[in-house]
Structures are given as C-alpha cells and as structure tokens.
Amino acid sequence: MFTLTESQTIAAHQLAHNNEQELVPEPSSHDRQGYRSIRLAGIANMRDIGGLPIAGTNRVVKKKMFYRSAAPTYATEEDKEYLLGKLDIMTLIDFRTTYETKNLNFGKPKYEDNFLLFSVKEDTVISKDIDKTDPTKEALIMEEISSYPVLKRLYKGTPRVGERRNSLNGVVRKRYHIPLINDHYFFQGIYPGAPASVKLKANAVRYILQSDKIASYFLLKHLNEMGLFEMYRITVDHVQREVLTVFSVLRKMDNYPINIFCSLGKDRTGMMTALLLSCLGVPREIIIEDYHETDSHLASSLPKIQKYFISVGLTKEEFVLAPREIMAKFLEYLDKKYGGPCEYLNQIGFTFEDQKYVYDMLTEEAPLASIPDLQR
C-alpha cells in the first residue's frame, strides 16, 4: 500500500500553507478607458461594463448596473462610502475559495461584512444557524431558496452591527459566495487527465491525510502543464451548476447594482463577464479587449502576483496575464463544443428566455456617437 513518508507529509502541509499568503493586487492608476475605470484606494481592477455597444443595434450596456473587480476586502472607508453610497452596490458575487478569504484582513472589519452572506453548499438543508428570532431575516432566506432552487445556500451570519449602510431604509445587501474552483474542478476536471504519479500522490493525501485541500495542490502542477486556457475550459465543463447559480442571481432585477469579483478580477471574473457580455450581444473583439484590459490594471502588481502563482505551482507566465489569444480561444471552444456562449448558457439551464430578460434589463438605446472604441 502506498504511504507518505514523514518528509512528504511535511512538504504537503507546507505546500498548503504557501497558499495562505495574501494575494492582494495594488490599486492601479491606469485609466485608459476613464469612463469605465474606477479608481479606488483599496480595490484594484474595477470597472463598469456599461457603455459597451451591442452588435447590430443602436443599443449599449447600461451604466452603473454591473461592475467587475479584484477582491474588495481592503476597501478603505472612503472606498466604502463611494461603493455603498454613490454606486449603491446591492449585491456581491464572490468567486473565491474559502482558503483565499479566511485569513484576509483577519479580525478586522471587511467591506464584505456590509452584506448578508449566502454560500453555495452541496446540500439543500437549511442551516441550523439561521436566526429564527428575526422573522424578517428568516423570511428573506426562505425567499432566496424559493427564488434560486439551484443555489445551495447556507446562512452564515449577519452584517457587522457597526458597519454603515448594511441596511439602508430596510434594504438588505447580499453577498453570494459561489466558488468556481472546488472539488468538481479538481477531481472531475483536472484529475482524470493527470499522470499516474500525480494521481497516486493526490489519492494518498486525500485518503491518508484526509485532505482534499492538499490533494488539490498536487493537481495544480498538472494544471500548470495544461495551461491557462485549460483552466477556463475546466470551469465551463465541470462547474456548470455554479455558473448557472451566478446567472440566476444576475437575472433578478432587485440584485442590481452588482459587483462580481475573484482575487484578481482576471480569470474567474473574466470568464463570467465574457459570458454575460456574449449574452448581451457585445461584439467578440470588444469582449476580448475588455478581458485584456486587466493586464494594464494589474501591471504594478505583476511581481507580487507572479510570486504567489509560483508558490502554488503555477509557473507559466500566462497565468499572471490576461492574453487576448486565451479569451479568443475560450470563446472559440464554446462555439465548437456548445454552439456558442449563449447556447452554452441555455444548455446548462439559463434559457434563451432568461437571456432575453437580462438583455432587456441591462441594455438601452444610445446615440451612435456614445459608443466607445476600446482599440483607441
């Protein structure tokens, strides 16, 4: 029977520990598309997708409805005032794993604490942690379950009492924690194609050390060999329930304005934004350019980002960048396998009718003169 030596066990734990360093990009002063970029002291790579043109029409994406960014955990007080006051962000969709978030700003108030938390879980049992002494909160939670059957949620707590605006005029802000990297991603997406030696190590730590987390890090080395495009392909092929959950949240008008994010606002955020923009009919070349725009926003943090990725086994340079050719290849893959991004969404359960509803909600008529040129 295969067993791990003491040195292998120690190395595995050290590998897991490496991932607990913080991946927090520096805010960027980059403002090539000033009408969309949002400069904040504590949040990087934030921009409004509003103003982008819809192909073959005189319509554009509505402004001040949908924002994409890196993680907002370190938002300053001034940032919070702007996001919650001026932009009036009502909903966060957080794609990070629990491991990415648990030690960030530990013990200190976080921007996310202003939002009532719902998390995706494997079961549909209502958590015993629901505050049944508060009928309003209990009713809200039950409404979420009935609105989104696909959302396997768990109520984890209320916003911090001391934080401002968590309930403004009786309106509760919500954060949906929907990790796009999970056990399905690693053990259905990466594991089947991994070399036998990698599978052996992953199985050993999974069953001997009882740690899926450490096992997943052994699989990251193989993901590094597969490359960035494969990271995206695995997401759309093996994490479809979570993708559907994301779009179920996007379908509800009461959730807007919405801010979606992951650690960098690059890969997971980039994929979901590309799917949404495709659903809205934004030209593909503009979708690709919007994705690539992230490189400029994260340029000042590149050495720090690269160091982090190397520490978890992702050494290829493409993992720290947002190359146009990767997004182009990702969208072409959706064309070939599913018939396109819109057909992909339809096949996983977000129907064409749902997509039309979102289109009507997030687009509006605009003069031709107002349509931006992202290539300038």
C-alpha positions in Angstrom: 0.0 0.0 0.0 1.3 3.5 -0.8 2.0 5.7 2.2 3.5 9.1 2.5 6.9 9.4 4.2 7.3 11.9 7.0 9.2 14.3 4.7 6.4 14.1 2.0 3.8 14.8 4.7 5.6 17.8 5.9 6.1 19.0 2.3 2.4 18.6 1.6 1.4 20.7 4.6 4.0 23.4 3.7 2.6 23.4 0.2 -0.9 24.0 1.5 0.4 26.7 3.9 2.0 28.6 1.0 -1.4 29.2 -0.5 -2.5 31.1 2.7 -0.4 34.1 1.9 -2.4 37.0 0.7 -3.0 37.7 -3.0 -3.9 41.3 -2.9 -3.0 43.4 -6.0 -2.1 47.0 -5.7 -4.7 49.5 -6.9 -3.8 50.9 -10.3 -3.8 54.4 -11.5 -4.4 53.1 -15.0 -7.3 54.9 -16.7 -7.1 54.3 -20.4 -10.9 53.9 -20.5 -11.7 56.6 -18.0 -15.4 56.5 -18.5 -15.4 52.8 -17.3 -12.4 52.5 -14.9 -13.0 53.2 -11.3 -10.0 54.4 -9.2 -10.2 53.2 -5.6 -7.5 53.3 -2.9 -8.0 49.7 -1.7 -9.5 47.8 -4.7 -7.8 47.0 -7.9 -9.0 46.4 -11.5 -12.5 47.8 -11.0 -14.6 48.9 -13.9 -18.1 49.4 -15.1 -19.1 47.3 -18.2 -21.7 50.0 -19.0 -21.3 51.8 -22.3 -20.2 48.8 -24.4 -22.0 48.6 -27.7 -24.4 45.8 -28.7 -23.7 44.4 -32.2 -26.0 45.4 -35.0 -28.1 47.8 -32.9 -28.2 51.3 -31.5 -28.1 49.9 -28.0 -25.4 49.8 -25.3 -24.9 48.1 -22.0 -26.5 50.2 -19.2 -24.1 52.0 -17.0 -24.0 51.7 -13.2 -25.5 48.3 -13.2 -22.7 45.7 -13.4 -19.1 46.1 -12.1 -16.1 43.7 -12.2 -13.1 44.0 -9.9 -10.4 42.3 -7.9 -11.3 41.4 -4.3 -12.7 44.4 -2.3 -11.7 43.1 1.1 -9.2 46.0 1.7 -11.6 48.8 0.7 -10.8 52.0 2.7 -13.5 54.0 4.5 -13.6 56.4 1.5 -14.0 53.4 -0.9 -16.9 52.1 1.2 -18.6 55.5 1.1 -18.3 55.6 -2.7 -19.3 52.0 -3.3 -22.2 51.9 -0.9 -23.3 55.5 -1.2 -22.7 56.8 -4.7 -22.7 53.5 -6.6 -25.2 51.9 -4.2 -23.8 48.3 -4.7 -26.6 46.0 -3.6 -25.1 42.6 -4.4 -21.6 41.0 -4.4 -20.9 37.7 -6.2 -17.7 36.3 -4.8 -15.9 33.6 -6.8 -13.0 33.0 -4.4 -12.5 29.8 -2.4 -12.8 29.7 1.3 -9.0 29.3 1.5 -8.5 32.5 -0.4 -10.6 34.5 2.0 -10.3 33.1 5.5 -7.1 34.9 6.5 -7.6 38.2 4.7 -7.7 41.2 7.0 -8.2 38.7 9.8 -10.0 40.1 12.8 -10.8 43.5 11.2 -13.9 44.8 9.6 -14.1 44.0 5.9 -16.1 45.6 3.1 -17.9 42.3 2.6 -19.3 42.5 6.2 -21.8 45.0 4.9 -23.6 42.2 3.0 -25.7 39.3 4.2 -23.9 36.2 3.2 -25.2 33.2 1.2 -22.9 30.4 0.3 -23.1 27.5 -2.2 -23.0 24.2 -0.4 -23.6 20.6 -1.5 -26.8 20.0 0.4 -30.2 21.8 0.4 -30.8 21.6 4.2 -31.5 24.9 5.8 -28.7 25.7 8.3 -29.5 25.5 12.0 -27.6 28.8 12.2 -30.5 30.7 10.7 -31.6 33.4 13.2 -35.2 32.3 13.7 -35.6 35.0 16.3 -35.7 37.5 13.5 -38.7 36.8 11.3 -37.5 39.3 8.7 -34.2 37.6 8.1 -35.8 34.1 8.2 -38.3 35.3 5.5 -35.5 36.7 3.4 -33.6 33.5 3.5 -36.6 31.4 2.6 -37.3 33.7 -0.3 -33.8 33.2 -1.6 -34.3 29.4 -1.5 -37.5 29.6 -3.4 -36.1 32.1 -5.9 -33.0 30.1 -6.7 -33.5 26.3 -6.4 -30.0 25.8 -7.8 -28.5 27.9 -5.0 -27.3 25.5 -2.3 -27.0 28.3 0.3 -26.1 28.4 3.9 -26.8 31.4 6.1 -23.6 32.2 8.0 -24.2 35.4 9.8 -25.5 39.0 9.8 -23.5 42.0 8.7 -21.5 43.7 11.4 -23.6 45.9 13.6 -21.1 48.7 13.5 -20.8 48.9 9.7 -22.6 51.6 7.9 -25.3 51.1 5.3 -25.7 47.3 5.7 -29.4 48.0 5.9 -30.4 51.3 4.3 -34.1 52.1 4.6 -34.8 48.5 5.2 -32.9 47.2 2.2 -30.5 44.3 2.9 -27.4 44.0 0.7 -26.4 40.4 -0.2 -23.2 38.6 -0.9 -23.3 35.3 -2.8 -20.2 33.2 -2.2 -20.0 30.9 -5.3 -16.5 29.4 -5.6 -15.7 28.5 -9.2 -12.7 26.4 -8.1 -14.0 23.5 -6.0 -13.8 19.7 -5.7 -15.6 19.2 -9.0 -13.0 21.4 -10.6 -10.0 19.5 -9.3 -11.3 15.9 -9.1 -13.6 15.8 -12.2 -11.7 18.4 -14.3 -8.0 18.0 -13.6 -7.6 14.6 -12.0 -8.8 12.3 -14.9 -6.1 13.6 -17.2 -3.3 13.8 -14.7 -0.2 11.4 -14.9 -0.4 8.3 -12.7 2.3 9.6 -10.4 0.2 12.7 -9.7 -2.9 10.7 -9.1 -1.1 8.5 -6.7 0.1 11.4 -4.6 -3.3 13.1 -4.7 -5.1 9.9 -3.6 -2.6 9.3 -0.8 -3.0 12.7 0.8 -6.8 12.6 0.2 -7.3 9.3 2.0 -4.3 9.1 4.3 -4.3 12.7 5.5 -8.0 13.2 4.8 -7.3 16.4 3.0 -8.8 17.3 -0.3 -7.2 20.7 0.0 -3.6 19.3 0.0 -4.5 16.8 -2.7 -5.7 19.6 -4.9 -2.3 21.3 -4.7 -0.6 18.2 -6.2 -3.0 18.6 -9.1 -2.0 22.2 -9.6 1.3 21.1 -11.1 -0.5 19.3 -13.8 -2.8 22.3 -14.4 0.4 24.3 -14.9 1.4 21.9 -17.7 -2.2 22.1 -19.1 -2.1 26.0 -19.3 -4.4 28.9 -18.8 -6.9 28.0 -21.5 -7.5 24.6 -19.9 -8.2 26.3 -16.6 -11.0 28.1 -18.3 -12.3 25.0 -20.2 -12.5 23.0 -17.0 -14.6 25.7 -15.4 -17.3 25.8 -18.1 -17.3 22.0 -18.5 -17.2 20.9 -14.8 -18.5 23.7 -12.7 -21.8 24.3 -14.6 -24.1 24.3 -11.5 -22.1 27.2 -10.1 -22.2 29.1 -13.4 -25.9 28.6 -13.5 -26.2 29.9 -10.0 -24.3 33.0 -10.9 -26.6 33.8 -13.8 -29.7 33.0 -11.7 -28.5 35.8 -9.4 -27.9 38.1 -12.4 -31.5 37.5 -13.6 -33.1 39.2 -10.6 -33.5 43.0 -11.0 -33.6 43.6 -7.3 -30.0 42.5 -7.0 -28.6 45.4 -9.0 -26.2 47.2 -9.0 -24.0 44.0 -8.8 -20.2 43.7 -8.3 -18.6 40.4 -9.3 -15.0 39.6 -8.3 -12.4 37.0 -7.5 -8.9 37.6 -6.1 -7.5 39.5 -9.1 -10.7 40.1 -11.1 -8.9 38.4 -14.0 -9.7 34.7 -14.7 -13.0 33.7 -12.9 -14.3 37.2 -13.2 -13.1 37.5 -16.8 -14.9 34.3 -17.8 -18.2 35.2 -16.2 -18.0 38.7 -17.6 -17.3 37.3 -21.1 -20.4 35.0 -20.8 -22.6 37.9 -19.8 -21.3 40.2 -22.5 -21.9 37.5 -25.1 -25.4 37.0 -23.8 -26.0 40.8 -24.2 -24.6 40.7 -27.8 -21.4 42.8 -27.3 -19.1 42.2 -30.2 -16.5 39.5 -29.6 -13.5 41.7 -30.3 -14.7 44.1 -27.6 -15.2 41.2 -25.1 -11.7 40.1 -25.8 -10.3 43.6 -25.4 -12.2 44.1 -22.1 -10.7 40.9 -20.7 -7.2 42.0 -21.9 -7.7 45.4 -20.2 -6.9 43.7 -16.9 -3.2 43.5 -17.8 -2.9 47.2 -17.6 -4.8 47.5 -14.3 -2.6 44.8 -12.6 0.8 45.8 -14.2 2.0 47.4 -10.9 1.4 44.2 -9.0 2.8 41.8 -11.5 5.9 40.7 -9.5 3.8 40.1 -6.4 1.2 38.1 -8.4 3.9 36.1 -10.2 5.5 35.2 -6.8 2.1 34.0 -5.5 1.3 31.8 -8.5 4.8 30.2 -8.4 4.3 29.4 -4.8 1.2 27.3 -5.6 2.8 25.6 -8.6 1.6 27.8 -11.5 4.8 28.9 -13.1 3.8 29.7 -16.6 3.8 33.4 -17.4 0.4 33.2 -19.0 -1.2 32.5 -15.6 -0.4 36.1 -14.4 -1.6 37.7 -17.6 -4.8 38.2 -19.5 -3.7 37.4 -23.1 -6.2 38.2 -25.9 -5.5 34.9 -27.5 -6.6 33.0 -24.4 -10.0 34.6 -24.3 -10.4 34.2 -28.1 -9.6 30.5 -27.7 -12.0 30.2 -24.8 -14.9 31.7 -26.8 -14.0 29.6 -29.8 -14.1 26.5 -27.6 -17.7 27.4 -26.6 -18.5 27.8 -30.2 -17.2 24.4 -31.2 -18.5 22.3 -28.2 -21.7 24.1 -27.3 -22.7 26.2 -30.3 -21.6 29.4 -28.7 -21.7 31.2 -25.3 -25.5 31.8 -25.5 -26.2 28.1 -26.4 -23.8 27.1 -23.6 -25.9 29.0 -21.1 -29.1 27.6 -22.5 -27.8 24.0 -22.2 -26.8 24.4 -18.5 -30.3 25.8 -17.7 -30.1 29.6 -18.3 -32.6 29.6 -21.1 -32.8 31.9 -24.1 -35.9 33.4 -22.4 -33.8 34.1 -19.3 -31.1 35.6 -21.5 -33.7 37.9 -23.3 -34.9 39.1 -19.9 -31.3 40.0 -18.9 -30.8 41.7 -22.3 -33.8 43.9 -21.8 -32.8 44.7 -18.2 -29.1 45.6 -18.9 -29.2 47.3 -22.3 -30.7 50.6 -23.5 -30.9 52.8 -26.6 -27.9 55.1 -27.1 -26.7 57.6 -29.7 -24.1 56.1 -32.1 -21.8 58.9 -31.0 -21.7 57.5 -27.5 -20.4 54.1 -28.5 -16.8 53.7 -27.2 -13.8 52.5 -29.2 -11.8 50.1 -27.0 -9.0 49.9 -29.6 -8.0 53.6 -29.3 
